[in-house]
């Protein structure tokens, strides 16, 4: 689930696995049909299921296990794809505009085995879509500088890319990434990447994009003291980080004090798979298919 303005996009399993809705009208705007993938033997996740979503004013970014699809909201057209040629499990996705070039976005993906890759995507909604060929890219990630043990040999990843997409770079983190979110900072071309891990920790990195080069530094960790972190939302205005976990709890962290502010649990007590904040409302999507809305102004859930 992802929300932007009056639009909400939902993904999941089934024949129609990606749908765009209007919040004000309460109606389906259009169904998008992601490319179908063959199910590899022994995999728990069907490659055709939509597992992660992100959107902005013009674009929807959807994830299907080891591929990323970028869509036009206005036309429903598939604009570009990124596909891992190896058996990757993409665990998080985000998109933000860059200030270096007009109509240019940065797509950030995390993989469960611990790598984070950044891509440049160019899209001008006022211009017609031009067909493009597919290309292969091989990327070697920057080593994790926070390791206290010797860094194992870092393997490169190969991708097949279709559309106006170019690699920026990648960096290595701790294995076990479950989810990812991006937070804008006061500095140009500088963002914080926050990831939730299977070990119950929230870890963050600051990334700087400067003339096509990628610079990365670790900014610390918060311990959730709970189960797997399955969803995360960073609120820059309130200086809080909201983390949903496999145990069904949502924990609100005060980032300045690095302390737990509150812990929320709904009656459904199901793993929290996605989080969105709209004003004073926190919307949580759960593993059992339910949606729970928390009203921070009244201190209760609906």
C-alpha positions in Angstrom: 0.0 0.0 0.0 1.1 3.5 -0.8 -0.7 6.9 -0.5 -0.1 10.2 -2.3 -2.7 13.0 -2.3 -6.0 11.5 -3.4 -4.4 8.3 -4.8 -3.9 5.0 -3.0 -2.3 2.1 -4.7 -2.5 -1.5 -3.3 -0.7 -4.6 -4.3 -0.6 -8.3 -3.3 -1.5 -11.6 -4.7 -4.0 -12.7 -7.3 -4.7 -12.2 -11.0 -5.0 -8.4 -10.5 -2.2 -7.7 -8.1 -1.8 -3.9 -8.5 -4.7 -1.4 -8.3 -4.9 2.4 -8.2 -7.8 3.9 -6.2 -9.3 7.3 -5.6 -9.6 8.1 -1.9 -12.2 10.9 -2.3 -14.5 8.9 -4.6 -13.8 5.5 -3.0 -13.5 4.0 -6.5 -11.0 2.0 -8.5 -9.2 4.2 -11.1 -7.4 1.4 -12.9 -5.9 -2.0 -12.6 -2.2 -2.4 -13.6 -0.9 -5.7 -14.9 2.6 -6.4 -13.8 4.7 -8.7 -16.1 4.1 -12.4 -15.2 7.1 -14.4 -14.0 7.7 -18.1 -13.9 7.6 -19.6 -10.4 11.1 -21.0 -9.6 11.1 -24.3 -7.8 11.5 -24.2 -4.0 10.6 -20.5 -3.6 8.1 -19.5 -1.0 7.3 -16.2 -2.7 5.6 -16.3 -6.1 7.6 -13.9 -8.4 4.4 -12.5 -9.8 3.1 -11.3 -6.4 3.5 -7.5 -5.7 5.4 -7.4 -2.4 6.4 -3.7 -2.1 5.0 -0.4 -3.3 6.0 3.3 -3.5 4.6 6.3 -5.3 4.9 10.0 -5.9 2.8 12.5 -7.9 3.6 11.0 -11.2 5.0 7.5 -10.7 4.2 4.1 -9.0 7.1 1.8 -8.2 6.2 -1.9 -7.6 8.3 -4.9 -6.6 7.9 -8.5 -7.5 10.5 -10.5 -5.6 13.5 -9.9 -7.9 12.2 -7.2 -10.3 11.1 -3.5 -10.0 8.5 -1.9 -12.3 8.0 1.8 -12.8 4.5 3.0 -13.9 3.0 6.2 -15.1 0.0 7.1 -12.9 -1.6 9.2 -15.6 -1.6 6.6 -18.4 -0.9 3.3 -16.5 2.0 2.7 -18.8 4.9 0.5 -17.7 7.9 3.0 -18.2 10.8 0.8 -17.0 12.0 -2.3 -15.3 15.0 -3.5 -13.2 15.5 -7.2 -12.9 18.1 -9.1 -10.9 19.5 -11.9 -12.9 20.4 -13.8 -9.7 18.0 -15.0 -7.0 17.5 -11.7 -5.2 14.7 -11.0 -2.7 14.0 -7.2 -2.9 12.8 -6.2 0.6 12.3 -2.5 0.3 11.8 0.3 -2.3 11.7 4.1 -2.3 11.8 7.0 -4.8 12.7 10.7 -4.4 13.4 13.5 -6.9 17.0 14.7 -7.3 17.9 18.4 -7.5 20.8 17.9 -9.8 18.7 17.5 -13.0 15.1 18.3 -13.7 12.7 15.4 -14.1 15.2 13.0 -12.6 14.4 10.6 -9.7 16.4 8.3 -7.5 15.1 4.8 -6.9 16.4 3.0 -3.9 16.1 -0.7 -3.4 17.2 -3.0 -0.6 17.7 -6.8 -0.8 17.2 -9.2 2.0 20.9 -10.4 1.9 22.1 -6.9 2.9 22.8 -4.7 -0.2 21.2 -1.3 -1.0 21.3 -0.1 -4.7 20.5 3.3 -6.1 19.2 4.0 -9.6 18.7 7.2 -11.7 15.3 7.3 -13.5 14.5 10.1 -15.9 10.9 10.9 -16.7 9.2 14.1 -18.0 5.4 13.7 -17.8 5.0 16.5 -20.4 6.9 14.6 -23.1 5.8 11.4 -25.0 7.2 8.1 -23.9 10.0 6.8 -26.2 10.6 3.1 -26.6 14.0 1.9 -25.4 16.1 -1.2 -25.5 17.2 -3.4 -22.6 20.7 -3.3 -21.1 22.7 -5.3 -18.7 24.6 -3.6 -15.8 27.0 -5.2 -13.2 27.4 -3.4 -9.9 29.9 -4.0 -7.1 28.7 -2.6 -3.8 30.8 -0.4 -1.4 31.9 -2.5 1.6 30.2 -2.0 5.0 32.5 0.3 6.9 30.9 -0.5 10.3 32.0 -4.2 10.4 34.2 -5.2 13.3 35.1 -8.5 11.6 36.9 -8.9 8.3 34.6 -8.1 5.4 34.0 -11.2 3.3 34.5 -11.1 -0.4 31.9 -8.9 -2.0 30.1 -10.3 -5.0 28.9 -8.2 -7.9 25.2 -8.2 -9.0 24.0 -8.2 -12.6 20.8 -6.5 -13.6 18.8 -6.4 -16.8 17.4 -2.8 -17.2 14.7 -1.6 -19.6 13.8 2.1 -19.9 15.4 5.4 -18.9 17.3 3.9 -15.9 21.0 4.1 -15.1 22.8 2.7 -12.0 24.2 5.2 -9.5 25.9 2.7 -7.1 25.4 0.3 -4.2 26.6 -0.4 -0.7 26.8 -3.3 1.6 25.0 -3.5 5.0 24.1 -6.2 7.5 22.2 -9.2 6.1 18.5 -9.5 7.0 16.9 -6.3 5.6 13.1 -6.5 5.8 12.0 -3.0 4.9 13.2 0.5 3.9 12.2 4.1 4.0 13.8 7.4 2.9 14.0 10.7 4.7 14.9 14.1 3.2 17.4 16.2 5.0 18.1 20.0 5.1 21.1 19.5 2.8 20.8 19.3 -1.0 21.1 15.8 -2.6 21.4 14.3 0.9 19.0 11.7 2.3 18.8 9.3 5.2 18.0 5.6 4.4 16.4 3.7 7.3 16.1 -0.1 7.2 14.4 -2.6 9.5 16.1 -5.9 10.1 15.3 -9.4 11.1 17.4 -9.0 14.3 14.9 -6.3 15.6 17.1 -3.3 14.9 16.6 -0.2 12.9 19.7 1.0 11.2 20.3 4.2 9.1 22.7 5.6 6.6 23.2 9.0 5.1 23.7 9.1 1.3 25.0 12.0 -0.7 24.6 12.2 -4.5 27.2 14.5 -6.0 27.6 14.7 -9.8 26.7 11.1 -10.3 28.9 9.8 -7.4 27.6 8.1 -4.3 28.9 8.8 -0.8 27.7 6.8 2.2 28.1 7.0 6.0 26.4 5.1 8.8 24.3 7.2 11.2 23.6 4.6 13.9 21.0 2.1 15.0 17.9 1.9 17.2 17.0 -1.4 18.9 13.3 -2.3 18.7 13.4 -4.8 21.6 10.9 -6.8 19.6 10.4 -9.1 16.7 11.4 -8.7 13.1 11.0 -5.2 11.8 8.6 -5.5 8.9 7.7 -1.9 8.1 9.2 1.5 8.8 8.2 5.2 8.4 10.4 8.2 9.1 8.7 11.4 10.0 11.1 14.3 9.6 8.7 16.9 11.1 8.0 15.1 14.3 11.5 13.6 14.6 10.1 10.2 15.1 10.6 6.8 13.5 7.6 4.5 13.4 8.4 0.7 13.1 5.9 -2.1 12.6 7.0 -5.6 13.6 6.1 -9.3 13.0 4.6 -9.5 16.5 1.8 -7.0 15.5 3.2 -4.1 17.5 4.0 -0.6 16.2 6.7 1.2 18.1 7.2 5.0 17.9 10.8 6.1 18.5 12.0 9.6 19.5 15.0 9.8 17.3 16.6 12.8 19.1 16.5 11.0 22.5 16.9 7.6 21.0 14.1 6.4 23.3 10.8 4.5 22.8 7.9 7.0 23.0 5.0 4.6 22.7 4.0 1.1 21.7 0.8 0.4 19.8 -1.0 -2.9 19.4 -4.3 -3.5 17.6 -7.0 -6.1 18.3 -6.0 -8.0 15.1 -2.5 -8.7 16.5 -1.1 -9.6 13.0 2.3 -8.7 11.5 2.4 -5.1 10.3 3.5 -5.1 6.6 3.1 -1.5 5.7 2.7 2.0 7.3 1.5 5.3 6.0 1.0 8.6 7.9 -1.7 11.1 6.7 -1.9 14.1 9.0 -2.6 12.8 12.5 -3.6 9.4 11.2 -1.4 6.3 11.0 -2.6 3.6 8.6 -1.3 0.1 9.1 -1.8 -2.8 6.8 -1.5 -6.3 8.4 -0.6 -9.8 7.2 -4.1 -11.0 7.7 -5.4 -8.4 5.2 -6.8 -5.9 7.7 -6.3 -2.1 7.8 -6.0 -0.4 11.2 -6.1 3.4 11.6 -4.5 5.0 14.6 -5.5 8.6 15.5 -2.5 10.2 17.2 -4.6 13.3 18.2 -7.0 11.2 20.2 -4.6 8.5 21.2 -6.7 5.5 20.0 -7.2 3.3 17.0 -10.3 3.0 14.8 
